[in-house]
Structures are given as C-alpha cells and as structure tokens.
C-alpha cells in the first residue's frame, strides 16, 4: 500500500491506503463513523482533500479500494473502462478534473462532459465529488446529458419525470389502481409506474404486472410498468409470458454486497436479455431499472476492501453505479434517506448525499433519479425534502419518486407526494417527458398554460380514468 501524507497546521497527517484517503476526504456522515473510517476532525478532512486533489486520475486504474482478484465489481469496472473516452482528462489530477468539469459547465459544453462517462471509473468520480461544494455538484450535473427511452424519452433538458409508486401493504388491486389513478390525474408516472410488491411470489408479481399493463394498454399511456420483485422472480414470470417492461434489481458496490441482495452479474445480464427479447419498447430499448443507496454495503457487512480496510459508503455507492451502467438502464435511482440515521443522520447529510449521488451517477452515464425520502426516526423533515427536490430539479435530475400523500403505507417511510412533483415543475419551469406530456394533452389533463389542470370528478379525463378503476 502507498502511504500518503501532508502537513497542515503544524501536524502531519498520514493516509495508509487509497480507501483511507477517500474515506477521510468525504464530507461528514454517520455511516462512515459507524464503519470506523471517517475523518476524526475537520482538519483531517481538509488534509485528506488536499492530498486527494493532487492525486493523478491514472492512480485509480492501478490502485484499487477493493481488489479485483476478490471482487467481480472491480473486474467489471476495469474491463469496461474506455481509454479513448478517458483521453481528454487522462493527464489530470482529481483537483484538475474538478476544475475542468466546472469550466465546461460554465461554457455549457454538454458534449465534452457527457463524453467522459465510459472513460471515468466510479472511484475517480467519487473522489472528484468529495472536493466539490453542493453548488459545484449542481452546476456540473445540470450540464451532463443522459437520455434513455422505452415508451417515453427521459433525461431531456427542461424535463422532470416521476415514478408513480402505488404501493399497497396487501397488494390490493383496488388500492393499487386508486393510487395509479391519483398519480395520473396529477401528471405523474412518466418515468414508470413502479410497484414494490408486498410479497415476492411469482403469482403476485404476475397479477400486478397484468393489472398495470391493462391500464397502460387501455389508455395508450406512453410509460412503462415495473413490479420491483427480485430479479430471479422477474425471470420466472418473464419466461412464463408476463408483460415485463423493465427488469428491476437493487445493486451494491461490491461482490459481497450483491451476494447479500441474492444477485450475480450473470443474472442481471440474463434478465436484460430476456426483457430485450420481448421488444416492448416504442422509442428505445432500455429495459433495466436499478436502485441503490448509500450504506447498503455497510448494512450487509460487505464494505471492506484491500487489506480488510473499510471503504466509505459514498465510494461504494459510486461503484454500484459501475454495475448499473453495464446493463444500459432506463432508470437508476438512489433511495437517499431510506436506510436510516445510522448511515445519513440528518437533513444536511441527506441533502448532500442526494446531490452527490445524482452528480456521480450522471457523470458515469446513468439516467439518474432520486427517491427523496426519509425514515421516521431520522432527523429529517419536509423542509429538507423540499430543499433537496428543488436542488435536484435545478441540477437536471431525470426523475423523482412520488407516492399518495408523501406517505408510503407499505414501506413505512416518507417520500414525495404527487403535489411535490407539480410544485417542482412549476417553480423551476420543468415539464414531463414529451410523449407523456402529449398524452396528458390528449386526455384533456393540461390547461392552456401547459400545467396539469385542476379537475373535478365530472371532467372528461377523470371520468375516463375512473372507469379503469372500476
């Protein structure tokens, strides 16, 4: 291991491994304290950031936080690295890459920034984010373009899509349908109508897929459905002929973390191939959906790297993006505050993590969204989620997740409401995905100003959609 050191304020700080340097350069968060890898003081954090800023990017191609001989995620990252895409920044340090990105963002040079995606490793991007203020993360992410499509086009400038999440604690079809109706009438659901099933049974997964597919087909809604069952369950129903638009899986940044999720990289490839074979897209062929979240590897005790040293949760989160991008996803989102205060303690940490995750995912070429959420025992409230939502909208976030009344009654956590999505679009002058926006207009759900109109039960669109609920 290479020991790196610097002197600051008359004290010498040493960082015994690359993982140690990355961890101690990370803005404060409770998960790194829990893992025992956080900086012990702000002075040590600044010292680590100083050393990190001078580190050549090429170091990350030769020195690893998790050894490739022990970890298939590291091997995947190295095998998919594109030296041609890396060439424009190959001679830079981490600090110089930050300056390069900010300069291109100021020039609105989206092509230059977006063209780096396959040339950057997750660790390079994580390192750069650790040197950036929140405004830096927003400025660069806003000028990073990632466009995907299946039945609708996501990631275009001036757009903010939403996942309509109609969860039910019993998978009750009436409750699920009522939530879908509520979301559609509020202009939500252009990213996906995505249900977390209460059970992982193939029969229940198939029933929910059939329900949503019937609504989408009947009203010709240009969106896609997804039942967020385990990928092995989705494979079973896919082989049985279920109407699978997207295959879903939670992924982590280490092989051990993915083992904890019960998934392998080969299974992800098999599921993607199966969904592609159905040919259900109309404007694109992105058929995978991944969720991530800072702290997932730590919660599974799968966060150790070279020499048994802990790797910080934000770097591991970026490595999960390295997994996701290998399978050309339509959607990726971090569930930023879902795991709890052990990993992100309060609103300040959740806001920071959400902006980091969005920046890092987009820079790595992912269609990045965020579940702006928190559990009820975390020191976070609606003001924090308002702040993060509007900042993400300004940063060009592809999509957010919304549930009826902000309260997910099945997963027992707080997310955004359908009204929150409308507020973000109105305040920031953002619109839904173009195909979905055209559908809203055809259904008479848009007013003359292009905004979702206030509806009464007697409005034609409301009557038509209510028929689906019956």
N, C-alpha and C positions, 0 to 999 in steps of 0.2 A: 504494500500500500504506500502511496505517496503522501507524506506528511506536509501540509501547507501551513504557513504561519504568517502572521503580521503583528506589528506593534502599534498599539493605539492607546493614547493617553498614558504612556509610560508602562503599559502592560503588554506582554506578548501573548497572543492567542494562537493555539495550535489546533489544526483540524486533521485528524488522523486518517481519514478516508474521504472519498468523494461524497458518500452518503452523509457523513458527518458534516461536511461543509454545506451541502444543500439543506440539511435539516436546520442547522443553526442560522442560516440566512433567511429562513422562512418567517414571514410575519406571524405574530403570536397566535397560537390556537391551542385549545385544551387537549386535542388528540395527541399532539407531539409531546406535551408534558406527560400524558398518560403513557406514551411509548418510551419515555426517557431519553428523547433525542432533541428536545427543544433547547434553544439558547437559554443560558442561565440569567442573562441580563440583556438590556437593550444595547449596551456597549459591545457585548459579544456578538449580538446580531449584526450590528453595523460592521464589526470587524470581519465577520463571515461574508457579508455582502461586498465588502471592499476586495477581499480575495477572489470571490466569485466573479466580480466584474472583470478582473484581469485574466480569467481562465479562457484559453482558446477553445473554440467550439469543437475542434477536432479531438480534444481530450475525451469527449463523450463517445467517440467511436472506438476508443481503445481501452477506456477505463469504465467499469460498469458498477452500478449500485447493486444489481442482482446478477450473479454470474451466469453466463449463457449456458455453461455445461449443466447447470442445475435448474434452468428455467426456460420454458418454451416461449414465454412472452418476450424475454430478452432476445432470443434467437429470431423470433418473428420481427422484432424491431430492426435488428441488424440486417436480416435478409431482405426487408422491404425498403431499406434506405436507398434513396436515389441520388447518386453523386452528381448527376447533371443538374438536378434541381437545387442541390446544395451549393453548387459552384459560386453563385453570386455572393455568398457570405462565408465561404469556406475559410477565408483568411482572417475572420473577425474573432474577437473575444465576445464573451457574454455581454459585457457592458456595451461594446461597439454594436452588437446586434440590436440591443435596445435602442440605441441612437439611430441606427439605420431604419428600424421599423417606424419610429416616431417621425423621422424625416419623410419617409414615403407616405405615411398617413397624412402629414401636413400638405403634401403635394397631391393628395388624393390618387395616388398611384396604386390602385387596387390590384392591377395585374401583377406588379412586382411582388407585393406582399403575398397574394394568394398563390403565386407560382412557387413559393418556397415549400409548400406543405409537405410534399413527399421527400424533400431533402432535409427536413428537420426531424430529429429524434425527440421523443417525449421529454427526455431529460434536458435537452437543450432548451426546449420551450418552458419547462418548469423553472429552470434556472433563470431565464430571462424575466419571467413573471415576478420572481422574488425581488427584482431590482426596480419594479415599477410601482408607481402610485396608482390609486384607483382611476384617476383621470387618464393616465397612460394606457391602462388596460382597455378603457372605453374607446379612446381615440384610435388605437390600432385595430381593435375588433370591428369597429364601425367601418373600416376600410378593407376588411378581409371578406371576400365574397366566396360563399359556398352554396351552390344551387343544386337541389335534388328534386326528383319527381317520381310519382307513381300515377295517381289520378289527378294530382294537383301539383303545382310548382311551388317549392318552398325555398326561402333564402334570398329572394329578390329584394333589392333596396326599396325602402319605404313600406315594407310589409311586416306584419307581426301575426303569425299564425298561432293557433291554440290547439292543444289536445283536450277534447271533451272527455272527461273521466266520470262515467256514470256508474260508479261502484255501488254495490248493494251487499250488506252483510250476509244475505242468504241467496245471492244471485237471483233474486226475484225478478222475473221478466217484466212485470208491470212497473216495478220501481226503476229498473234499468231503462225501460222505454220512456217513462216520465222524465227521467234525468236527461236523456238524449233530446227529447222534445224541448225541454227547458233550455238546453245549451244551444240548439239550432236556432231557436227563436231569439236568442241573444247574439247570434252571429258567430258562435264558437263551433269548433270541430273541423276546421280546415286542415290541420296537421294530421289528425287521426281521431277516430272515436275509439278510445282505448280503455278496456275494462280490466281491472285487477280481479280475477275470479276468487271467490271465497274458498273454493277447493281447487285442487289441481287435477281433477278427474277428467279423462278424455271425453266422457259423455257430457259433462257440464260445459267444458270448453267448446265442444261442437254445438251445443244448444245456444250458447251466447254468440258464437260466430254466425250461426244461421239467423238469429234474431237481428243482429246489426246489418248483416248482408241484405236481409229482406227490406229493411228501411232504406238503405243506400240505393238498392236496385229500384224500388218502387218510385222513389222521388228523384232518381238520377242525380244523386248528390256526388259531386266530384271530390270525394275524400276516400279514405281507406279505413278499414277496421283492423283492430288488433285485440286479441284476448291474451293478456300477459301471463300466460301459463309458462311453465318451464319448457325449454326448447325441446326436450325429449317428448313431452306431451304433445306439443305442436306437431312434431314429426309424425306421431302416431295418427293424429286426426287428419293431417295433410295427406298421408298415404291412404286414408280411408275416404278421401274425396271431399273434405271440408273446404269451404270457401275462405282460404287463408290468403289475406293480402300481405301481411307482414309477419315474419317470424321474430320473436322477441327473446331477449335474454339479458339478465344482469351480468355484467362482467367486471373483473378486477384486474389489477396491475401486476399480479404475479401468478405463476402456475398454481401455487398453493391456494391463492385466493379464489381462482376459478374452480379449483377442486372443491373448495368449500361451497361454491354455488352448484356443484354437481355437473360441471360442464367442461368439455375439452374443445380445443380449437378445431379439431376434426369434425366434431358435432356441429359447430357453427357453420363450417363450410358445407356440410351435408344439408343442413336446414336451408341455407341460402339457395343452394342448387335446386332443392325441391320446390321452393316458392317461385323461383325464376321459371321453372318448367310449366307452371300454371299460366303464365303470361297474362296476368290480370291487370297490368298497367295500361294506361292510355296515353300518358305524356312522358313516361320514363320507366325505368326498370330497377329502381332502388327498393329492395324488398326486405331489408332488415331494420330492426329497431333495438337499440341498446340503452340500458340505464346504468348509471354509475353513481358514485357518491364518496366524497372524502371520508375516510375512516373504515371503508368496507373491508380492506385487507387487515387492518389493525383489529377489527372486531372478530375476525376469524383466526387471529394469531398467525397471519400469513404475511407479515410486514417486514420480515428480516431478509437481509441481503448478504453481501460478501462478508465473510468472517462472522456471520451471525449478528451483524450490526443492524439496528432498526433503520428503516427508510421512512422519511417523513411522509405524512398522508397525502400531501398535495403532489409530490413527485409520483407516488404510486397511483394517484388519480390520473395523472397525465399518461402514465403507462397503460392504464385501462383504455385511454383513447387510442393508443397504438394498436391495441387489439381490435377496437371497433372499426377503425378506418380500413382494416384489411378486408372487410366484408361489405364495402360500399353501402353504408346505411342510408335510408331515407331520413331517419331521425336518430339523434342521440340526445339524452338529457341527463344532467346531474340532478339527483334529488337532494338539494343542497343542505337542508336542515333536518332531514328525515331521521338520521341515525341517532341524534340526541346530543345533549350538552357535554357528554364525555369527549366528543370529537369537535364540535363547534359550540362554544359555550353560550354566546350571546349574540345580539343583533349585529354588533360590529364585526364579529368573526364570520357570521353568516353572509353579510353583505360582501365582505372581502372575498370569501370563498366562492360566492356565486359569480362575481366578476372575474376572478382568476380562472374558474372552470370554463366560463364562456370564452374568454380570450384564448386560453390554451387549446380548447377543442377546435375553435375556428382556425387558429393558426396552423393546426395539424391537418386541416382539410375536412373537418367534420361539420355536418349540418346541426349546429349546437343549439339546444334548448335548455331551459332550466325549470325544474319544479321549485318554484319559490315557496318554500314550505318550512314548517317547524313542528316539533312535538310540544305538547302542552307543558312539559316540565323543563323546557328550555327558556332562557331569559331573552325571548324574542316576542314581539307583538306585531299587530297590524301596521303600525307606523314603519317598522323595519321592512316588512314585505312590500309596503307601498314604495319605499325608497328604492329597494332593490329592483322592483318591477320597472320603475321609470328609468333607472340607470341602465338596465338591460335593454329596454326599448331604444334608448339613445345609442346603445352600443351595437345595434343591429342584430339582436337575438332572433333566431329563426322562429322559435315558438316557446310558449309557456303552457303550463297545465292549469286547468280550471275545473272546479267541482261545484255542485249546487251549494250556494251559501258559504263558501270557503271551508266547509267542514266535511271532511271525508268520513262518513259514518261507518265505513267498513275498515279502513286502515287506521282510524283514530288519530288523525293528525290534521293540521291546518294548512291549506293550500290557498290558491287564489280562487275568487268567485268569477262567474261569467261577467259580472258587472266590472270587476277589476280589469278584465281584458278590454272591455269597451272604454273604460277610463284611460288606459294607457294609449289605446289607438287615438282617442280624441285629443288628449293632451299633446301627444307627440306627432299628430297628423300621420298616423300609420293606418294601413288597410289590410284586410285579409288577403289570403292567397288569391291570385287573379281569377282562377277558374271558379273558386268558391264564391268570390265576390259577384261574379256574373250569375251564379245560381241564386244567390240571395236576391239579386235584382229581379230575376225571372219569377221568384216566389213572392215578389212584392214585399220583401222584408227590408228594403233600403228606402230611405226617404230621398227627397230631391237633393239633399246635401251629401248624399253618399253614405250617410250614417245609418246604422240599424234603427228602424223606426220603432216608436212605442206602439205596442199592439194591444188591441182589445180582443177578447175571445171571439168576437164576431168578424174579425178581419179575415180575408180570404186565406192568407197563408196560415194563420193559426188554425182555421177550420180544417185545412188540408192535412196539416201535420198532426192535429188531434185525431184524425181518422186513423193514422198509423198506430197511435197509442191504443186504440180500441181493438 
